[in-house]
Amino acid sequence: MVNLIKISNEYKTWLADLKKRIRSSQIKAALRTNDAMIELYWSIGADIVERQAEAKWGSGIIPQLSLDLKEEFPNVDGFSERNLRYMRSFYQFYSEYPILQQVVAELPERAKSELLQQVVAEIGENKEATENSAGFTFPQICTLIPWGHNIRIFTNAKTLEEAVFYIQQTIAGNWGRAELTKQIKEKLYLKHGKAPNNFELLLPEPQSDLAAEITKDPYNFDFTGLTGTYIEAELEDALTNNVTQFLIELGKGFAYVGRQIKLKVGRKTFKLDLLFYHTVLHCYVVVDLKTGDFDPKDVGQVGLYISAVNHQFRTEMDNSTIGLLICKSKDNTVARYALESSSQPIGISEYEIANAVPDKYKSALPTIEEIEDELGEA
């Protein structure tokens, strides 16, 4: 098959055209420019898909093309068989690009954020669309992140909306490839903005939408190292002792203010678990931790803390304080009913901590007592 491809006049003509296009883009310089490189990869991926379909060359086209391009451009990285396959997958994933434009346009209120204004501008007004012979539009949104990040996204995302989400989060959080991989593995897309809340009822737009966007459900607290039974004070200690990882898990914009904040209300003094300030929302965020199941009365307690912070911390420059109740587990229906009765903006999320030893293996491992007995006998 490879020999047939190599002697094919059609293949020779296409290869010559590819070489010409690569040279004309001044490849050594262009490959240092993300936009030019990704657009080139898109066009090569499109060509591979079309040639495989039309010429019936099958999978043999990629090894042969890789050899020929590396021979012609020995000092240029990116023409390995593996990367050529990624180029093909890249084109196949985004080949229905008009749908992507529709997805971005329909994201609820997200387009009001600075980032998505930039994204919409990049793919719409400020850049000319590039089309291949099949008529599919090149997704300019992908030039906003490096090629390695793009590979992680289009090889893992199930939908175009999910891909746009991870591109958005990568830019907003300035994520490296390792962090992006971690967030994809932890299914951030499915958790992001999913916490039950009453923000839409109690906050003006766009703050209500942005407030919902900063929540997750559930949060991952594996970094605390907690196992077995623990109390709220121990969870709070573990979170604040790992405050950098805690802030990363909360997401972009959270600034740590303090823990066990004293709030004097009338003759009583209350202690707020954790207080943050959100630099995008320009408001304080009250965080209350619960190591048990959600109880509707917890909403009233968080509401009191929010009201106290509004009176004692908030200035004219700040937006309304919001609350985030993080508990071990909850019934979403009960949570929503409880939120409807609250006059303060609150979100309710769960947290998860992976067991150090999965339950199914525990019975196969000796207990401390059994180990001690064995050592005693020895």
C-alpha positions in Angstrom: 0.0 0.0 0.0 2.8 2.4 1.0 4.6 1.8 -2.3 1.4 2.4 -4.3 0.9 5.7 -2.5 4.5 6.8 -3.1 4.3 6.3 -6.9 0.8 7.7 -7.2 0.8 10.9 -9.3 -2.1 12.2 -7.3 -0.1 11.8 -4.1 3.0 13.4 -5.7 1.0 16.4 -6.7 -0.6 16.8 -3.3 2.8 16.4 -1.5 4.3 19.0 -3.8 1.4 21.4 -2.9 1.9 20.7 0.8 5.6 21.5 0.6 4.8 24.7 -1.2 2.3 25.7 1.4 4.7 24.9 4.3 7.5 26.9 2.7 5.3 29.8 1.8 4.3 30.1 5.5 8.0 30.3 6.4 7.6 27.3 8.5 10.5 27.8 10.9 9.2 31.2 12.0 5.5 30.2 11.7 5.9 27.3 14.0 6.9 29.7 16.7 3.5 31.5 16.2 0.6 29.6 17.7 -2.0 30.9 15.3 0.0 30.0 12.1 1.0 26.6 13.4 -2.5 25.5 14.5 -4.1 26.8 11.2 -1.4 24.8 9.3 -2.2 21.7 11.3 -6.0 22.2 10.6 -5.4 22.4 6.9 -3.1 19.3 6.9 -5.7 17.4 9.0 -8.4 18.4 6.5 -6.3 17.2 3.6 -5.6 13.9 5.2 -9.3 13.3 5.8 -10.3 14.3 2.3 -7.5 12.3 0.6 -8.2 9.2 2.6 -11.8 9.4 1.6 -11.3 10.3 -2.1 -8.2 8.4 -3.0 -8.9 5.3 -0.8 -5.3 5.3 0.4 -6.3 4.2 3.9 -4.0 4.4 6.9 -0.9 4.1 4.8 -1.0 7.7 3.9 0.1 8.9 7.3 3.4 7.0 7.7 4.4 7.9 4.1 3.5 11.6 4.5 5.4 11.7 7.8 8.5 10.3 6.1 8.3 12.7 3.2 7.7 15.8 5.3 10.4 15.0 7.8 12.8 14.4 4.9 11.9 17.8 3.3 11.9 19.7 6.6 14.4 17.9 8.9 14.7 20.8 11.4 11.0 21.2 11.9 9.2 19.3 14.6 5.5 18.3 14.3 5.4 15.9 11.4 5.6 12.6 13.3 3.0 10.0 12.5 1.4 10.5 15.9 1.1 14.3 15.3 -0.3 13.8 11.9 -3.0 11.6 13.4 -3.7 14.4 15.9 -4.1 16.8 13.0 -6.7 14.5 11.4 -8.6 14.1 14.7 -8.4 17.9 15.3 -10.1 18.5 11.9 -12.7 15.7 12.5 -13.7 17.0 15.9 -14.2 20.7 14.8 -15.4 20.1 11.3 -18.9 21.1 12.3 -17.6 24.5 13.3 -20.8 26.5 12.6 -22.3 24.5 15.5 -19.4 25.8 17.7 -20.3 29.4 16.9 -23.9 28.6 17.9 -22.8 27.0 21.1 -20.7 30.1 22.1 -23.6 32.4 21.3 -26.0 30.4 23.4 -24.0 30.1 26.5 -26.2 31.7 29.2 -24.8 35.1 30.1 -21.3 33.9 29.9 -20.8 36.0 26.8 -20.9 39.0 29.1 -17.6 38.0 30.7 -14.4 39.6 29.3 -13.0 36.3 28.3 -15.9 35.2 26.1 -16.2 38.6 24.6 -12.6 38.0 23.5 -13.5 34.5 22.2 -16.5 35.7 20.3 -14.5 38.5 18.8 -11.6 36.1 17.8 -13.9 33.7 16.0 -16.3 36.3 14.7 -15.6 39.9 13.8 -11.8 40.3 14.3 -10.5 37.4 12.3 -11.4 36.3 8.8 -12.7 32.8 8.5 -10.5 30.3 6.7 -12.3 27.5 4.8 -10.9 24.4 3.2 -12.2 22.8 0.1 -14.9 21.0 2.1 -16.4 24.3 3.2 -15.8 23.9 7.0 -14.6 26.9 8.8 -11.3 26.9 10.7 -12.0 27.3 14.5 -10.0 30.4 15.4 -10.9 29.9 19.0 -8.3 27.1 19.2 -5.5 29.5 18.4 -6.0 31.0 21.9 -4.2 28.0 23.5 -1.1 25.9 22.6 -1.3 22.9 20.4 -0.6 20.5 23.3 -3.5 21.9 25.2 -5.7 21.5 22.2 -4.8 17.9 21.9 -5.8 17.3 25.5 -9.2 18.9 24.8 -10.3 17.5 21.5 -9.2 14.0 22.5 -11.2 14.0 25.7 -14.2 16.4 25.2 -17.5 14.7 24.3 -19.1 17.9 22.8 -18.2 21.2 21.3 -19.6 23.0 24.3 -17.3 21.0 26.6 -14.3 21.9 24.4 -15.2 25.6 24.5 -15.5 25.4 28.3 -12.0 23.9 28.7 -10.5 26.5 26.3 -12.2 29.2 28.3 -11.0 27.9 31.7 -7.4 27.4 30.3 -7.2 31.0 29.4 -8.9 32.3 32.5 -6.8 30.2 34.9 -3.6 30.4 32.8 -3.4 26.6 33.1 -0.4 24.6 32.1 -0.9 21.3 30.4 -0.7 19.3 33.7 -3.4 21.4 35.3 -5.7 21.1 32.3 -5.2 17.4 32.2 -6.0 17.2 36.0 -9.2 19.3 35.5 -10.3 17.1 32.6 -9.7 14.0 34.6 -11.7 15.3 37.5 -14.5 16.2 35.1 -14.6 19.9 36.0 -17.0 20.5 33.1 -19.7 18.4 34.8 -19.1 20.0 38.2 -18.7 23.7 37.2 -21.6 26.0 38.1 -23.8 23.0 39.1 -24.4 23.8 42.8 -28.0 24.5 43.8 -28.3 28.2 44.5 -30.8 31.1 44.6 -28.5 33.6 42.9 -30.8 34.3 40.0 -33.6 35.2 42.4 -31.5 37.5 44.7 -28.7 39.0 42.6 -28.8 41.3 39.6 -27.4 40.3 36.2 -24.6 39.7 35.4 -23.6 39.0 39.0 -26.1 36.2 39.4 -24.7 34.3 36.5 -21.1 34.9 37.4 -21.8 33.9 41.0 -23.3 30.6 39.8 -20.2 30.1 37.5 -17.8 30.2 40.4 -19.3 27.2 42.2 -18.6 23.5 41.8 -20.5 20.5 42.9 -18.8 18.5 44.3 -15.4 19.9 45.4 -12.4 17.6 45.5 -10.6 17.8 48.9 -8.3 14.8 48.4 -5.3 17.1 49.1 -6.3 17.3 52.7 -5.2 13.7 53.3 -8.1 13.1 55.7 -9.4 9.6 56.2 -12.0 7.9 58.4 -14.0 10.1 60.8 -13.1 13.7 61.4 -14.8 16.8 62.8 -15.4 20.2 61.1 -12.4 21.8 62.9 -10.1 19.1 61.5 -11.5 19.7 58.0 -11.0 23.4 58.4 -7.4 22.9 59.6 -6.6 20.6 56.7 -8.0 23.1 54.2 -6.2 26.2 55.6 -3.0 24.2 56.1 -3.2 23.5 52.3 -4.6 26.9 51.4 -2.8 27.1 48.1 -4.4 23.9 46.9 -7.7 24.9 48.4 -7.7 28.2 46.4 -6.9 26.2 43.2 -9.8 23.9 43.9 -12.1 26.8 44.5 -11.1 28.4 41.2 -9.9 31.7 39.8 -10.6 34.9 41.7 -10.8 33.6 45.3 -8.6 35.5 47.8 -8.3 34.1 51.3 -9.3 36.6 54.0 -9.3 34.4 57.2 -10.8 31.7 59.3 -12.9 31.7 62.4 -13.8 35.3 61.8 -15.5 36.8 64.8 -18.9 38.4 64.0 -20.5 40.3 66.9 -24.2 40.5 66.5 -26.0 42.1 69.4 -24.9 40.4 72.6 -23.6 37.3 70.8 -20.4 36.5 69.0 -20.4 34.1 66.1 -17.4 32.5 64.4 -17.4 32.3 60.6 -15.5 29.2 59.3 -13.9 30.8 56.3 -14.1 34.2 54.6 -12.9 34.9 51.1 -13.0 37.9 48.7 -13.7 37.3 45.0 -11.8 39.6 42.8 -14.0 39.1 39.7 -17.3 39.4 41.5 -16.0 42.1 43.8 -17.7 40.7 46.8 -17.0 38.7 50.0 -17.7 35.0 50.0 -18.8 33.3 53.2 -17.8 29.6 53.3 -19.4 27.4 55.9 -18.2 23.8 56.3 -20.3 20.8 57.3 -18.9 17.3 57.7 -22.4 15.7 57.7 -25.5 15.8 55.7 -27.1 19.1 54.7 -29.7 20.4 57.2 -32.1 23.1 56.1 -31.3 25.0 59.3 -27.8 25.5 58.0 -29.2 27.9 55.4 -30.4 30.2 58.1 -27.0 30.2 59.8 -25.2 31.0 56.6 -27.7 33.8 55.9 -26.9 35.3 59.3 -23.2 35.3 58.5 -23.8 36.9 55.2 -25.9 39.7 56.7 -23.2 40.3 59.4 -20.4 40.5 56.8 -22.5 42.9 54.7 -22.9 45.2 57.8 -19.3 44.8 59.2 -17.0 44.3 56.2 -18.7 45.3 53.0 -18.0 48.8 51.6 -19.7 50.9 48.9 -17.2 49.5 46.5 -18.3 45.9 47.1 -21.2 43.9 45.7 -23.5 41.9 47.9 -21.9 39.2 49.9 -22.7 35.6 48.8 -22.5 32.4 50.8 -21.2 28.9 50.0 -22.3 26.0 52.2 -20.0 23.0 51.6 -21.3 19.7 53.1 -20.5 16.0 53.0 -23.8 15.2 51.3 -27.1 16.7 50.4 -30.5 16.0 48.9 -30.7 18.5 46.0 -34.5 18.8 46.3 -34.3 19.6 50.0 -31.5 22.1 49.2 -33.5 23.9 46.6 -36.6 24.2 48.8 -34.4 25.5 51.7 -32.9 28.1 49.3 -36.3 29.4 48.2 -37.0 30.4 51.8 -33.7 32.4 52.2 -33.4 36.1 51.7 -29.6 35.8 51.2 -27.7 34.6 48.1 -26.3 31.1 48.9 -25.0 28.1 47.0 -24.9 24.6 48.4 -22.2 22.1 47.3 -20.9 18.8 48.4 -17.2 17.8 48.8 -15.5 14.5 48.3 -12.4 12.9 49.7 -11.2 9.7 48.2 -10.7 6.9 50.7 -7.0 6.0 51.1 -8.0 2.3 50.8 -11.1 1.5 48.7 -13.8 -0.2 50.7 -13.8 -3.4 48.5 -10.1 -4.0 49.5 -10.4 -3.3 53.2 -11.5 -6.8 54.1 -8.4 -8.2 52.4 -6.0 -6.2 54.5 -5.1 -6.9 58.1 -6.2 -4.5 60.8 -3.8 -2.8 63.2 -4.8 -5.2 65.9 -4.1 -8.2 63.7 -0.7 -6.9 62.8 0.1 -6.3 66.5 -1.0 -9.8 67.3 1.3 -11.3 64.6 4.2 -9.2 65.8 3.6 -10.2 69.4 3.6 -13.9 68.5 6.8 -13.5 66.5 
